[in-house]
Amino acid sequence: MTTTSYLQLPFQFDTNKLLHDYSLVVNQHWVPHFNTDGYEGEWKAIPLYASNGDASNIFAFLNHNEAILETPIMKNCSEFKKVINTIQCPILSARLLRLGVGAEIKPHRDYKLGYEDGNFRLHIPIITNNKVQFILNNEKLCMLSGECWYTNVNYIHSVSNYGNEDRVHLVIDFERNEWSDKLFFSLASKESFQPIPKKTESPETMRLMIEELKLQNTPAATQLILELEQQVLKLSKE
């Protein structure tokens, strides 16, 4: 069965208005991405929605006991608000992600971040160029400014910026609901949203995965760490 690892959603946002909002925040403090082993060059973020509106918190998934609120940076960003309000689902996080000239995000996979997991990630490019290579599940995605893309980052993916300007995306995570089901299943069959088949990793690979998950510091990552630790323990007894 064919599985859906990405979708271009039927929304086109005004690039000039996105650039205007970006100009309002570009001189704010950019937080380096926490997974420093996972990239080379500059990869930084500005939180737009975060736990309790904390403008220093760039984690994608947050403590469910805390409210997801706008950060002060969002105060005058009317187009960013329009983009977020277009998607009629509970928001989990929103960030600007900037990948510098010559920077590379190494091949990796995230966890519990596919539509079948009950949530989904959208990318809205603001600044990009034709020398950006976004590879997802062995396919190159050509995402243009103002477009809106769902990406299932449970699949292996990488990004390289070979252009001469920074690549900037608005990246938003939402909780799946009936509204999103209607949209997604109009673009691809419901049956195509399936978990990636599990395979048995070596104990050493699982230990590396555990260390990477610890950096995420999220409830989903904590749960997966427990599962992996149990698998490692089981294999050590065999």
N, C-alpha and C positions, 0 to 999 in steps of 0.2 A: 504493500500500500504506500502511495506517495504521501509524504509528510510535509507539512507547511513549516518552513523555518523562517520565512519573512513574508511581508505583505506591504505593498504600497497602498495606503489608505486614500480614499477619495477626497482629500482636502488639499487645497493650495493656499498657503498663507502669503501675505504681502511682504516680499523681501525687503523693500524699503522701510516698512514699518518695523520689521524685525531688527533691521540695522539701526534704526533710530533708538529702539529700546536698548540695544547692545551698547550704543554710544553713551547711554546714561549710566551704565554700570561697568564699562570696560576698565575704568581706573580704580575700581574697588579692589579689595584684597583677594587675590586668586590663591586658593589653597592647593598645594601640590597633592596629587593623588597618593593615597596611603600605600598602595601596593608597589613600592619602589623597585622591586625585583622584576616587575611585570612589564616594564617599559624602558625605553631609552629616549633621552631628550626631555622636552617639556610637555607635561600632561597635567593640566590644572583645572580646577573647578571653582565655580561660584554657586553656592546653594541659593535657590529661589523659594523652595518649600522644604522645610525640615522639621525635625522634632522640636516642638515648642518655639519654632521660628528662629532657631539658632543659626546665625549666619556663618558659623565656623564648622558646621556639621555637614560633611559631604557624603555620608554613608547613604547608600541607595535605599536600604530598608531599615526601618527604625523601630524603636521600642513601641509595641502596640499599646502600652499603657500611657503614652504621651501623645498629645495632640499634634497633628501635622498642620503647621501654620506657615503663612507667608513670612519670609524674612524681610527685614526693613528695606532690603535692596529692591524689592518688588513694588515699592510704593508708587512710582510713576511709570511703571512698565505696562502700559495699557495693551500693547499687542501680545506680550507674553501672557497676560491674563486672558485675552481673547482665545489664544491657542489652547490654554488649559481648560477654559470653560466650554470649548467646543466638544471636548470629550466628556460625556455625561457619566462619569464614573468617579468613585472615591479616589482621591490622589494619595499616593504613597511617598513620592519625592519628586522634586524638579531641580535640575541643575543646568548651568552652562558648563560645557566641557570644551576646553581649548587644547588642541594638539598642535604643538609648535612646528615650525619649518624643520624638516629633517627628522622629526620624532617618529617613534615606532612603538605601538602597543603590541607586545609579543603574543603569539597564538596562545589562547587560553579558553576556558569555558567557565561560565558562571553557573550558579546552582539555584534551582527552583525559580527560574526567571523566564519560563515559557508560558504561553497562554493556558496550556493544560494544567499548570500549577496554580491557577487562580489569579494570576496577575499578568501584566504585560508592560513592555518597555517600548516607548516611541522615540524616534529620532526626528527632529526638524532641523535640517541644516540651515545655518544663517550665513556663514562664510565657508566656502569650499572651493576646490579647483579640480581640474580633470586629471591631476596627478596624485590625488588621494586614492589609496587602494584600501577599500573596506572588504575584507574577505570573510564570508560567513558560510560555514559548511561547504567549503571548497567552491563557493560561487562569489564572484565580484559584484557588489552592489553599487550602482551608480545613483547616488542620492543627490538631488539638486536642491539649490536654495529654495526654501519655502515649501518643499514637499514634506510629506508625513509618512514615516515608515515604521512598521512593527518589525522588530528583530527578536528572534528566539535565541538569546545568548547562552542557552544551555548547550548549543552547538559550538564547536571550536570556531573562534573568530580572531581576527587580527586587523590592525589598522596601521597604515604607513602614510606619512605626508611627505611626498616627494616634490611638492609644489614650492612656490616662493612666497606664500602667505600662510598664516595660521589657519587651521581648520577649526571652526566653532559650531557646535551643535547645541540646540536645546534638547535635553534628554529628560523624559518624564516617565515615571512609573505609576501605573494605575492598578486598581483592583478590578478584576473582571466582574461584570454584572449582566443583566438581561439586555441592556442597551448595547454593550459591546458584543455580546453573543450575536445579536441580530446583524450588526455590522460585519463582524468577522466571518460569520457563516454565509453571508451574501457574497463574499469574495473567495471563499474556499470551503470545502465540505467540512462539516463538523468532525467527521471521522479522520480528517487529515491532521488534526491537532492531537498528536499522540506523544507520550513520553519517549525519550530516546531509550532504545533497548539497553538494559543494563549488561555490563560485562565485568568480569572479575579482574580487578587491577592487582598488580603485585603489592605486597605489603609496603615496599619502599615508596611506590607511587602514591598509595593511600596516605602515607605519612606526610608526603609533600603536599597533598591536597588538604590535609588537616591544618598544616601550618598556614596555607594560603587562606583557608576559611576563617582562621582565628583573626586575621587582619580585618575581615568584614564586620565582625562584632555585631551580628544581627541574629534575631531569633531563628530564622531559617538556617543560617550557617551553623548555629549552635546545635540544632537538631541533627544536621547532616554530620557534624563532627562526632556526635554520639554514635550514629549509625556506622560511620567509618571505623571508629575505635573498636566497636563490637566486631566488625569484620576482620580487622587486624588481629584482635585477640583470638578469634575463631581459627584463622589461618595459622597462627603461631602454635596452636594446639594439635594441628593436623600432622 
